[in-house]
Amino acid sequence: MSYAHIIVLQQDLYAVVQINRPEVLNALNVTLMHELVDALESLDTSPEVRCIIITGNEKAFAAGADIKEMAEASSMEMLQRDQFARWDRIRKIRKPLIAAVSGFALGGGCELVMTCDLVVASETALFGQPEINIGVMPGAGGTQRLTRAVGKVKAMEMILTGRMISAAEALQWGLINKVVPVEYYLEEAKSWASEIASKPPIAVRLAKESVLKAFDTTIEGGLEFERKNFYLLFSSEDQKEGMSAFSQKRKPEWKAK
């Protein structure tokens, strides 16, 4: 895949999608988001990819949206642009998404992190929703996903003050999974991706769907969804292979069927 603002590399059974606008701290403009969604959807349908890493560089994962693109826009222009539709498409990616974060993850960058399923951060990572400082508020899911991740009062603190939090705070608050030295953050994400890619793909997909369902429904609805996915997996060849391999004390060979 060849793009102007992202780099896509496939390794073994996972792929790395790197945001590549270093001159503006990887700010997310419309073209970049179009490319990102296109790449993610292509990888989501590839049988050779089972997990996807989204990353930036050591200085910035993404320092926010490209303000120059929207500074003079009217409400109607923003409505017709419908730029957040691309974020809805990211949410529908079926394969696990891992964010590998170093440096700034602010505004849209922080919101992109929160669309991912797992987050590895370097010790230098900084997270925040500073939109309040330029007269607006989060619009790509920040008020909703951040509140679900860290709770009401912490979300209010970040969104109403606009202050950044460190990787250590983000870990303590439950926003991310792990903090590692800056030289290891991408390698750690690759290790996780490799481990997830070694699991049965259909079960991984349905497990991800089931966890995300917990945010969209009641406990009763979520349990019903979980049970249906659990029963559905008994129609897969991988379920038969996995349980047979367990009984025979051998390594399973997944077929993604």
N, C-alpha and C positions, 0 to 999 in steps of 0.2 A: 504494500500500500504506500502511495506517495501523497503527502499532504504538505501544505505550506506552514502550518503552525503546530503540528504534532508529529511525533515519530513513533512508528509502530514496529515492534520487534517481537518475533515469535521464538520462544525457547521451550523445547520439549513439548509439554502439553499445556503450556500457559503462554500468555502474551503480555508484553509491557507496552502501555500507551503513555508516552511522555509528552507533556505539554511543553511547547518549545517557542516561547516568545520572551526570551531572557531580557531583551532590551526594555521591556515594560513589566518586569517581574511576573511574567506569564499571565497578564491580565486577560480575562475571558471576553473576547469580542464575538460578534455574531458569526464571523467566518470560522473562528476556532471552534465554537460550540457546534456548528454544523459539521465540521470535520470530526470532532470528537464523537458525536452521536453516530455518524456514518461508520466510523471505525468500530465502535462498540457493537453496533447492530450486525456488522459483517462478522466480527469475531464471535458473536453470540450464536451465529448459525454455522460456524465452522466446526466440523467434527474433530479437527485437530487441536482445538483449544478448549480447555475445560475450566480455566480460571483466568481472570484478567486483572492486571495491576495498572492503576492510574497513578502517575507520579509527575513531578516537575524537575527541579534541580535543587542543589543544596541551599541556594539562597531563597527560593520561593517555590512552593507548590503552585499557588495562584494567589496573587495579592488582591483579587477582587474582579469585578466587572470593569470593562473599558468605559470609564466615565465620559470620555469625549464623544462616544457614540450616542449618548442619551441626554447630555447636559441641556440641550436646547429643544428636546422633544416635547410634544404636547401629550396630554392624556390619550387622545384619540390615536396619535401616531404610535404610542406604546401599545395600545390595545390592538391595533391593526398589525403591528410587528409580531405580536404573539411569541416573543422570544422564549417564554417559559414553557412552551409546548415541547421544546427539546428536552427540558428537564423531566417532563413526564415520560418521555421515551427512555431516558436513562433509567428511571425507576423500574421500567418494564424489562430491563436486561435480566435474563434468566440465570446466567452463569454468575458465580460469586465474583464480586468486585472488591479488590483490596486497594486501599489508598496507602501509598508510601509517601510520607510527608516530611519535608524539611523546610525550614525557613517559614515564610509567611503563608498562612492559609486564612485569608480574610475575605469577608463578604461572600461573593459568589464562590470563592475558593473554599471557604469553610463549608458552605452549602454543598459543594461538590463532594467534599470529604464525607459529609453526612449521608449522601446517597449511596456510599459504598457500604459493604457488609462488614469489613474488618479494616482497622486502621493501625498502621505502624508509623511511629513518629520518631524523628531524631531529637536529640536533646535541645536543638536550636529551634524547634518548631514553635510557632506562635499562632494561636487561633483567635478569631474574633469576628464580630458582626458590627463593623463601625459605620454602617449606613446612616445612623442617626446624626453623625458629624457632618454630613453633606445634605441634610434636609429631607432624607427619605427613611426607609426602613427595609429590612430584608424582604425580598420578593420571590426568591427561588426556593422557598421552603424553610428558611431560617427560623421563623417564629414557631413553626410546627415541629420540625425535626429536632431542633435544639431543645425545646421544652420536653419532648419525649425522651431525649438522651440524658439531660442533666437535671430536669425538674423545673418547676415554675420560677422559684426565686433566683436560681443561678442563671436561667435564661433571661429573666428580667434584668439582672445585673449586667450581663454581657450586652444585651440589645439596647437598653436605655442609657447606659454609660458609654457604650462603644469601645470599652477597653479590651485589650488583648489579654489572653491568658497563656501561660507557658505550657509546654508539653507535660510537665509534672502536674500542674493543676488540671489539665485536660484528662490526664490519666486518673487522678483522684476523683474527678467529677463523673467519670464514666463515659467521656466523649470518645476516647480512644482505647485501644487494647494494650499497647506496649510502647515503651520509650527505650531507645537504644542510642549508642554513640553515633554521631553523624556519619561516620564512615561505614556504618553497617545497616542503615535504615532500609536501603533498597535490597540488600542481600537478605535481610530478614524477611521482607515481603516476598521475595522470590522463594525462600524456603517454605513459607506458608503456602504459596501458590502451588509449589511442587507437591506438597503434602496433600492439599485438597484435590489436585489433579490426579492423584493416585487412588482416589476413592471412586465408588461407582457413580457415574455422572447423573443418571436419572434420579437416584436417591438424593444426591447433593442438590439437584434442582428442586425437587419437591420439598426437601427440608428447608431450603431458603424461602420458598413460597410460603411455607407454613409459619416460619418465624415472622416474616413480614406481615402475615395476616393478623398477627396479634395486635398490630397497631391500627387495624381497620375495622375491627369488629368487637363484639362482646366475648367474654370467656367461653360462653356456650357456643357461639358461632365459630370461634377459633378451634375449639376442641372437635367440633363436627368436621371442620375443614381438615384438621390434622388426621383424624381417623380415616377419612376418605382417601387421603394421600397414602397413608400407611397401608390400607387394604389394596390400593392400586399397585403398589410396588410388588405385591405377590403375583402380579401378571408379568413381571419382568424376568428375563433370563439372568440378569445380574443377581436378583434375590436368590434364585435357585443355586447359582454358582457360589455366592457368598456363604450361604448356609452349608452347602456341601463341602466347601473348602474348610470352613470352621470345623465340621465334624471329622474331616479327613486330616486335619492339622497340616494344611498346606496353604500356600499363598494363592488368593483368588486371581483369576484373569477376567477382568471386566470387559464387556463387549458393548456397553452402552445400549443395550437392548432389553 
